[in-house]
Amino acid sequence: MKGSISDLMQQAQKMQADMQKAQEELAGAEVTGESGAGLVSVVMTGRHDVKRVSIDDAVLTESKEVLEDLLAAAVNDAVRKVESHNREAMSGLAGGLNLPAGFKMPF
């Protein structure tokens, strides 16, 4: 019995270390969200920090509202891509946990 508890604790510690490493890797990952067929793009990290915004010169002739809508759409696209990327990357680590359906990890 004592050996199985020790084994379980070692597995938990390894899993915790693996999760920490995966979270660090995900935080450094970058995704690009786009709108307007690529006229506006936003590069975002896995921590949802916006690193770069690119706006094609052709958009600058549009109204302020159009530019605001394109920028918002590009940010939203990047957020969805980050969430999807993080979910896919972490699913392998959480696969052995038998978590309930819909359970969200803390990131």
Backbone torsions as a table, in degrees:
resi	resn	phi	psi	omega
1	MET	NA	-44.1	-177.5
2	LYS	-63.0	-37.3	178.7
3	GLY	-64.5	-38.1	-178.5
4	SER	-69.1	-34.7	177.0
5	ILE	-67.9	-40.6	178.0
6	SER	-63.3	-43.3	178.0
7	ASP	-62.4	-42.3	179.9
8	LEU	-62.9	-41.7	179.0
9	MET	-65.0	-40.6	178.3
10	GLN	-64.3	-41.4	177.7
11	GLN	-63.1	-41.2	179.3
12	ALA	-64.5	-40.9	179.1
13	GLN	-65.9	-41.3	178.4
14	LYS	-64.1	-42.8	179.8
15	MET	-63.6	-40.0	178.2
16	GLN	-62.8	-42.4	178.5
17	ALA	-65.4	-41.0	178.3
18	ASP	-63.5	-41.2	178.9
19	MET	-63.8	-42.7	179.7
20	GLN	-62.0	-44.6	179.8
21	LYS	-63.5	-44.0	179.9
22	ALA	-63.3	-41.3	179.4
23	GLN	-63.5	-38.9	178.2
24	GLU	-65.7	-41.0	178.5
25	GLU	-65.5	-42.1	179.3
26	LEU	-64.4	-38.5	-179.6
27	ALA	-62.0	-33.1	-179.0
28	GLY	-85.8	-11.6	180.0
29	ALA	-68.2	151.0	178.3
30	GLU	-124.2	140.2	174.4
31	VAL	-127.7	158.6	179.6
32	THR	-118.8	124.0	173.6
33	GLY	-101.6	143.2	-176.8
34	GLU	-133.0	159.9	171.7
35	SER	-150.2	165.4	179.7
36	GLY	60.1	40.2	-179.6
37	ALA	56.3	38.5	176.4
38	GLY	89.8	3.2	179.1
39	LEU	-68.6	-29.6	175.6
40	VAL	-125.7	130.2	177.3
41	SER	-136.0	150.4	-179.0
42	VAL	-131.7	127.2	175.2
43	VAL	-99.4	125.5	-174.9
44	MET	-129.4	144.6	176.9
45	THR	-85.1	171.8	177.3
46	GLY	-64.0	-15.0	176.5
47	ARG	-95.9	11.7	179.4
48	HIS	68.7	23.4	174.2
49	ASP	-87.6	129.1	177.4
50	VAL	-80.6	123.0	-179.6
51	LYS	-96.1	-38.3	-177.4
52	ARG	-146.3	147.8	172.2
53	VAL	-126.9	130.9	178.9
54	SER	-122.9	127.8	-179.7
55	ILE	-125.4	119.7	179.0
56	ASP	-64.3	142.7	-179.2
57	ASP	-57.9	-29.1	-179.0
58	ALA	-62.6	-27.6	-178.8
59	VAL	-76.1	-24.0	-175.6
60	LEU	-66.2	-15.4	177.3
61	THR	-85.3	-9.5	179.9
62	GLU	-79.7	170.1	179.0
63	SER	-70.5	162.3	178.9
64	LYS	-58.4	-40.7	-178.6
65	GLU	-63.6	-40.0	178.8
66	VAL	-64.3	-45.1	178.9
67	LEU	-61.6	-43.1	178.0
68	GLU	-61.3	-42.4	179.1
69	ASP	-64.7	-42.0	178.9
70	LEU	-64.8	-40.4	179.1
71	LEU	-66.0	-44.2	178.2
72	ALA	-61.5	-42.3	-179.9
73	ALA	-64.6	-38.9	178.9
74	ALA	-67.0	-40.8	177.4
75	VAL	-64.1	-44.9	179.2
76	ASN	-62.0	-39.2	177.6
77	ASP	-63.2	-42.9	179.2
78	ALA	-64.2	-42.0	179.3
79	VAL	-60.7	-45.9	179.1
80	ARG	-61.4	-39.8	179.6
81	LYS	-67.8	-39.7	177.1
82	VAL	-62.0	-48.1	-179.4
83	GLU	-60.0	-43.9	-179.9
84	SER	-64.9	-44.6	179.6
85	HIS	-61.7	-45.9	-179.8
86	ASN	-63.9	-42.0	-179.7
87	ARG	-62.3	-45.3	-179.9
88	GLU	-64.5	-43.7	-177.4
89	ALA	-66.3	-37.3	-176.9
90	MET	-84.7	-15.5	-177.5
91	SER	-62.3	-33.6	178.1
92	GLY	-65.7	-38.9	179.9
93	LEU	-72.4	-37.0	-176.9
94	ALA	-86.2	-5.7	-176.1
95	GLY	-57.8	-35.4	-178.4
96	GLY	-85.0	1.8	-175.8
97	LEU	-88.9	-15.2	-175.7
98	ASN	54.4	50.5	179.3
99	LEU	-74.8	151.0	178.8
100	PRO	-65.6	152.4	178.8
101	ALA	-58.5	136.7	178.4
102	GLY	85.0	-2.7	-179.5
103	PHE	-67.9	129.7	-179.8
104	LYS	-103.1	132.1	175.4
105	MET	-71.9	161.3	-173.9
106	PRO	-81.1	53.7	176.3
107	PHE	-159.8	NA	NA
